[in-house]
Structures are given as structure tokens and as C-alpha cells.
Amino acid sequence: MPKVIKDKSYGTVVITSSNSVLLIKQLSQNGSYWALPKGHKEPGESDEQAAIRETNEECGTELTTMNLVPGLWHKESYKYKGAVHNDVWLKDVNYPNAALRPNVLYDKTVAYGLARVDSEVPVKPQLEEVEEVGWFPYDKAIQMLRHKSQQDAVINLFNSISE
């Protein structure tokens, strides 16, 4: 039975008053793909602070927690198999060579907060992790997202403010 690593990330669904959605083109070993900005909490951060910091880092934005709609979150959970990541926070000192690291089962939870902005603020990709950043009309953004769970996050959070 593989080792199970519980993993949590925090991100945002950023939507303008004209219903544009902010997406990143995530760099990956298997090619890049469109996704929502997200990442891991740093020590001492709240969920809200982590979600905004990750968005600002990956997108070059200057959002604050004041952009978040209080209490509106979409949580997703999924599992996947993979090797232990190269991230320092997951590095196993017994396997310094990535090729020799054991496969593990990740039990992943991602919480997306809803961030509102009046208009499409300037963006700049974090080149170490992100190939491109852009604003897209709501319908197109949903089609561009690779993962259905992220499509659901956009739809559910958008619907929560449209009702």
C-alpha cells in the first residue's frame, strides 16, 4: 500500500464586474494547461491570505483579502498517484534523487475563494511556474479549464453571486 500524503492548497476564482475570469497557463512536466491560481499555505497564514498571496505571486496582481467575498468558498477533493514532488516541503531525505523517490497517493483538498475586481487588472506571469496569465469571458474560461473540478469551482462561485 503506497504512502498517503494529505495535501491542501488555496486559490481564487477572480471575476470582474463584466464577468471576465482570471486564468493561468500552468507549466507542467506533461505540457502546459489552463488552470486557476492556487498554492500552499505558508506558516502563520490564514486560508484567505494564502489564496490571495498565491494569486498575486502567480498572476502578478495586487489583490488583497478585501477582494474576497466573505464566506464564499468552493472546496474540491481528489486523489492521485505520483512520485514525491521536488517541493522542499515534500522532499524525502531518504530519496534525494527524484527518480528513486517512491510513488505515493496524494489526498488533495483545494479551497477556492471568490475574489471580485471592478475590471481586468494588469497581470504578469510568475515565469517559474506559469507560462501565461489572462482574462477570459466566463463561458470561454470554463471551456479552457482542463479539470472539471476547476470548471465546477468557477460555475458554483459565479452562480453564488448571480442569484
C-alpha positions as CSV (number, residue, x, y, z in Angstrom):
1,M,0.0,0.0,0.0
2,P,1.5,3.4,-1.0
3,K,2.2,6.1,1.5
4,V,-0.7,8.7,1.7
5,I,0.2,12.4,1.7
6,K,-2.6,14.8,2.7
7,D,-2.1,18.0,0.7
8,K,-4.0,21.3,0.9
9,S,-3.9,24.2,-1.5
10,Y,-5.7,27.6,-1.6
11,G,-6.5,29.7,-4.5
12,T,-9.0,32.1,-6.0
13,V,-11.6,32.4,-8.7
14,V,-11.2,36.1,-9.7
15,I,-14.1,37.6,-11.6
16,T,-14.6,41.1,-12.8
17,S,-17.9,43.1,-12.8
18,S,-18.2,42.3,-16.5
19,N,-17.7,38.5,-15.8
20,S,-14.2,38.1,-17.0
21,V,-12.3,35.3,-15.2
22,L,-8.6,35.2,-14.5
23,L,-6.7,32.1,-15.6
24,I,-3.1,30.9,-15.6
25,K,-1.4,28.6,-18.1
26,Q,0.2,26.3,-15.6
27,L,3.6,24.8,-16.5
28,S,3.8,21.1,-16.2
29,Q,6.1,18.2,-17.0
30,N,3.4,17.0,-19.4
31,G,2.9,20.3,-21.1
32,S,1.1,23.5,-20.0
33,Y,-2.6,23.8,-19.4
34,W,-5.1,26.5,-18.3
35,A,-6.0,26.4,-14.6
36,L,-7.0,28.6,-11.6
37,P,-4.2,30.1,-9.5
38,K,-3.5,28.2,-6.3
39,G,-0.8,27.0,-4.0
40,H,0.2,26.1,-0.5
41,K,-0.1,28.0,2.7
42,E,3.0,29.5,4.4
43,P,3.4,29.2,8.2
44,G,1.1,31.6,10.0
45,E,-1.2,32.4,7.0
46,S,-4.9,32.2,7.1
47,D,-6.7,30.5,4.2
48,E,-7.7,33.9,2.8
49,Q,-4.1,35.2,3.0
50,A,-2.7,32.1,1.3
51,A,-5.3,32.3,-1.5
52,I,-4.6,35.9,-2.3
53,R,-0.8,35.6,-1.9
54,E,-0.7,32.7,-4.3
55,T,-2.9,34.5,-6.8
56,N,-0.7,37.6,-6.6
57,E,2.5,35.6,-7.0
58,E,1.3,33.5,-10.0
59,C,-0.5,36.4,-11.7
60,G,1.4,39.5,-10.8
61,T,-1.7,41.1,-9.4
62,E,-2.1,43.2,-6.3
63,L,-5.2,41.8,-4.8
64,T,-5.9,42.0,-1.0
65,T,-8.1,39.9,1.2
66,M,-10.6,42.7,0.8
67,N,-11.2,41.4,-2.7
68,L,-12.6,38.2,-1.3
69,V,-16.3,37.8,-0.9
70,P,-16.7,36.8,2.8
71,G,-17.7,33.2,3.3
72,L,-17.8,32.2,-0.4
73,W,-15.5,29.2,-0.9
74,H,-15.6,26.2,-3.2
75,K,-13.8,23.1,-1.9
76,E,-12.7,20.2,-4.0
77,S,-11.1,16.9,-3.0
78,Y,-9.4,14.3,-5.1
79,K,-6.8,11.6,-5.0
80,Y,-4.0,10.9,-7.4
81,K,-0.9,8.7,-7.6
82,G,2.5,10.2,-8.2
83,A,6.1,10.4,-7.1
84,V,7.0,12.6,-4.2
85,H,7.3,16.1,-5.6
86,N,10.6,18.1,-5.7
87,D,9.0,20.7,-3.5
88,V,11.0,21.2,-0.3
89,W,8.0,20.7,1.9
90,L,7.6,17.2,0.5
91,K,11.2,16.2,-0.1
92,D,12.1,12.9,1.4
93,V,15.7,13.0,2.7
94,N,15.9,9.2,2.1
95,Y,15.4,9.7,-1.6
96,P,17.5,12.8,-2.7
97,N,17.4,11.5,-6.3
98,A,13.9,12.3,-7.7
99,A,14.0,9.2,-10.0
100,L,14.3,7.0,-6.9
101,R,11.5,8.5,-4.9
102,P,8.6,6.2,-4.1
103,N,5.2,6.6,-5.6
104,V,2.6,7.9,-3.1
105,L,-1.1,8.5,-3.0
106,Y,-2.0,12.2,-2.7
107,D,-5.2,13.0,-0.8
108,K,-5.6,16.6,-2.1
109,T,-8.0,19.3,-1.0
110,V,-8.2,22.7,-2.7
111,A,-10.2,25.6,-1.4
112,Y,-11.0,28.4,-3.9
113,G,-12.2,31.8,-2.6
114,L,-14.2,34.1,-4.8
115,A,-12.4,37.4,-5.4
116,R,-14.1,40.3,-7.1
117,V,-12.5,43.2,-9.0
118,D,-14.1,46.0,-10.9
119,S,-12.1,45.5,-14.1
120,E,-9.3,43.4,-15.6
121,V,-6.3,44.4,-13.5
122,P,-2.9,44.2,-15.1
123,V,-1.3,40.7,-14.9
124,K,2.2,39.3,-15.3
125,P,3.0,35.5,-15.1
126,Q,5.4,34.1,-12.5
127,L,7.7,32.6,-15.1
128,E,9.0,29.8,-12.8
129,E,5.5,28.2,-12.6
130,V,3.2,30.0,-15.1
131,E,3.6,30.3,-18.9
132,E,0.8,32.8,-19.4
133,V,-1.9,34.7,-17.5
134,G,-5.1,36.2,-19.0
135,W,-8.6,37.4,-18.6
136,F,-11.3,35.5,-20.4
137,P,-15.1,35.7,-20.8
138,Y,-16.9,33.5,-18.3
139,D,-18.1,30.9,-20.9
140,K,-14.7,30.7,-22.6
141,A,-12.8,30.4,-19.3
142,I,-14.9,27.4,-18.3
143,Q,-14.2,25.7,-21.7
144,M,-10.4,26.4,-21.4
145,L,-10.0,24.9,-17.9
146,R,-8.5,21.4,-18.2
147,H,-10.0,20.0,-15.0
148,K,-13.8,19.6,-14.5
149,S,-13.3,20.3,-10.7
150,Q,-12.0,23.7,-11.6
151,Q,-14.8,24.3,-14.0
152,D,-17.2,23.4,-11.2
153,A,-15.4,25.9,-8.9
154,V,-15.9,28.7,-11.4
155,I,-19.6,27.8,-12.1
156,N,-20.5,27.4,-8.4
157,L,-18.9,30.6,-7.2
158,F,-20.2,32.6,-10.2
159,N,-23.7,31.2,-9.5
160,S,-23.5,32.2,-5.9
161,I,-23.1,35.9,-6.8
162,S,-25.6,35.8,-9.7
163,E,-28.6,34.5,-7.7
